[in-house]
Amino acid sequence: MTAELVRGQNHTLPQTRLEIRVSAGSPVVAGATLGDENGVVRGAEWIAHPGSPQLPGLEVSQQAAAGHRLAVDLEALPETVHRVTVLLALPVGVGGPTRFGTTAAPFVAVTGLDGTEIATFTLTGLDAESAVSALELYRRQGAWKVRAVGQGYAAGLAEMLADQGLAGAAELAASIQEAVTRSLARSVAPPPPRTPEGDRVRQASGPSDPGPAPAAPPQPPAATPVQPTAEPGTASVSASAPTPGGPINYAHPRRQHAAPPTPPPTAPPAQPGQAAQPVAGDATGWSMDERLYNQIWGMFEDLARAAAAYRSAVDFAESRMDQELDRSLSDPRNRIGGAGDRAREEARAKRDELTARAREVLDRDLAQLAAEAAVVEPALPAAYAGWDNPVWHAHRIPMELPMALRLGDLHLPERTGLRIPLLVRLPLERGIWVDSGRTASEAAALLDSDRLRRLAMETAVLHAARLLAVYPPGEFSVHVIDPAGSAAGPLAPLVDAGVLAGPPAAGPQGVASVLAHLTRRVDLVQMAVRAGAADSLPPDLDTGEQLLVVNDFPHGFDDRAVTQLRYLADEGPAVGVHLLMVADREDASAYGPVLDPLWRSLLRITPVADSHLADPWVGHAWTYEPPVTPPGSRVLEQVLAAVTAARRAAGR
């Protein structure tokens, strides 16, 4: 039976392998400190945090998120450790809340590995605190217990670490926050919740509907507290609409309490002893597109969780084998004769048995996900589909904006053939950076610079073409800056189809002209929105969505142009101006830290497969596969021709 703790109350732990699940109203940093018999943290090596997520017997997330799962193996802790304190802190410098009093009360649950809750604690009564010691696991007379703490610190993480006796607490707190900032720049932001009215249909473009509020680098999911569930491995999240001007409140769409009125398809009844057959669109949603979108994100999370459980089980098996060998071989009598050999064989046999069980469970979960992917992929609409999907051959330019756009595929090494589409919400809330640097990954290092830059620009062209194809006619424009004209080949499909807002800008004057035009648009629309004077905008101002594709940055950019580009990256998305950069960060190293905020604000993708993106649940490194058209296919030309025809028919 679950013990619902209040501040100061304790409860005996019936097992030593545990998960600590955290759910908060906004992204938080989760970590844990190890204390000796006096509760003192002896050094930085006794702290698990996003910059150093693993210690013997302890693993935490590498990201700030509203949901965390901390893995604890009390038997694997050093003998000098008598206390494990779970700490939560608000990330700094990312535009989120600065004190817990403005967020929903964090909820912490101690569970077994099967998801059965042992004890829960809701941290109520917090106000000005920005860091809090949530609970502690402590050793008492040879047994482990959990105590609800809820001690807050208004001065933040540094004060909390100092209170536990750590020397250099301020420096370590700063390094933890820096690690969190770096992880935010590489995370895949999950989808926001659906509002009761739905937000898929795009309103008429104009200054009175500028699009999403400006945001700092997109954050991992923020959700209301996770409530206890009967199904292990899942969490029911009550989604709420984001507050105006505040951080986006993300929640996993498959875990909603209230389903929209449109019923999803139902699978045919399963035969006894067989798993239910997967059905495309079995998630909640107001339409088939939304149900497919939510289903894909559910598959993404399910694969992340399944791989995390398998890796944790394998690590535990290895750790247990090492402990058994150490105990056996510590007895001098077992070092002579066959006793030691038998102990080693028995320990390895137990390790192999545990690993085999974990692999069996993983294979079952992967097979189920593969069957679901085989059903979902053919049913995807064009905006979510790969370029090899036949849906593109019958595609017609829509009259309303779809919910999301596919940027490529993601997979994990446990099964590379199981690909999950990487979807981003529309309108874009974050710019995109196609990394053309050879130092970006091992795969990129094998290509020469010219080949890699061409691949990067071809990737950017595919993204631009897809955006043009899924927006209503005339509601999306593409501008291109190609300072040296080096991208003429990859840009040929866009130029030949006549879908660009103007010829690619070349040379310093062309760069300055395009940047000045888009900067003026951002300024005017922002002023009109703030003043409530939409009618005062110049009649020649295009208030539709705009995409700026920049090739070979920073070539052709002076200091003023760099400042304008940063301004567009920061302020543009709020009023419909988006950035798609093709650049090698090493080329821009002369600008130093001036451009660091720019890189962090963009979603980095690569023109070759690379494992650089992290999920917001467990922080796996996912391999990103860029989009490609089938060899010899003319699907790109056909899609762009459809864009041109739709514009002519609409008189634009």
C-alpha angles and dihedrals in degrees: 000000000000117000112219102207130204125204110299096011120125136202134193117252112228094199139028102221106076147159122219111206120200126192123179139172093248137012112299135180112244123199143143136224129208118223134193126230089291094047092251120146103222098201148333089281087068093063127083111203139145092281092050106020101170133066128158104290095001137082130172136180122278094217143060107251141150091240126047138173116200117195117217129184105182093188091058094055118107113267090244091063114095101160138040114194119195111214132192126195136174113244114245129224097020100101097255131121117305099205134037092233090077095052136066113277111272115246122211127190130185109210141172120248090265091060096255108147117235101176137354134197131188112204102222128167097046117144125152094009118118096182131036140184098230104187142330135223110212138180117238123176092337095311130098124234137178123228127193107231112167094179109163130202122205092196090059136224096341093057092047093052091046090052088060091056099258116155114222092022095155094053093048092047090054092050091050092053090048090053089051091052091052092050092051089058092059102037125109106235112227123227122282119239123269118255119226091252093047123234104217097101110080116231121228108288118249143112092282089063103042097165129241122357115262114268140189116242103322113270134222117260122306114197140161116265118299111246123216112275135197095221114078115232096023133091130202109224122192105215122210131189116263117260115246112266093005132104118295111264107225124194133170106260096213092060099057120134096213119050122207116255094254105091116225120232115276126225120238113263113278121239116247110282093014130104118248115266113253119248128199111245099020094142125090121273147124094252140015091261091054093046091051090047092052092044092055092052089048090053089048092055094041091055091047092051094045093051091046092053091049094048091047091051092050091049090050091050091052092046092049092050091051092050093049091049092049092050093046097045093044086075107081090211090066093055093071125064126356099318093090093048091050091049091052092048093049092048092049091046091054090047092051092047093052092045092049091051091050091048091050091055091045093050090051092051093045092050090053092049092047090053090049092049091051089057098040101047097063091047096055121117118238095265090059098034130097119247090255092059112110089225088084092064090062096036119137123191105260127235093221134043117262121231099248147359131230115237098177140294136298130208141167128226092246087075116000093183092064104087125187117200113243104227127187125192123253133261089045112250093186134042121241128233120198103202110221095177122122091216092059095090144344091261091053092049090061092062127073117247097251093051092047093049090050092050090049092052092046088054090051091050091053090052092048091048092050091051091051090049097052100044121085113262113287095004096101129052130186124211121188130203112196104163098187098028090241094136097060092117099051091040093053096095091055094043095045092049091052094229098129121100088234140338115300109279114242133185128017092294093053091048092050093047096053094043092049091050094051094040089054090051093051092047095049096046092046092051092046092051094048093046095041089234104128092147091063095067116115111264092234093057113112107220094183123108115289130202122198114201112197119192125199097000128219095026109108093017122118124191093275092050091049090052091050092049091052089049091053091048092051103038104020102078092059091062100033104272113125134186130224111179130189106197148136108230091211089063089059095047091109089072090057117186092354089086099037093097089051094055092045092051094056130078104240118218130166136226090228130045111283136164100227106113123091129206118233096234109057102355100242117172102244124200110237118212113199120224118266134178118235114268111271093008121138093199092121093055091046092051093048090048088055089052091052093047092049091051092051092048090051092048094242 
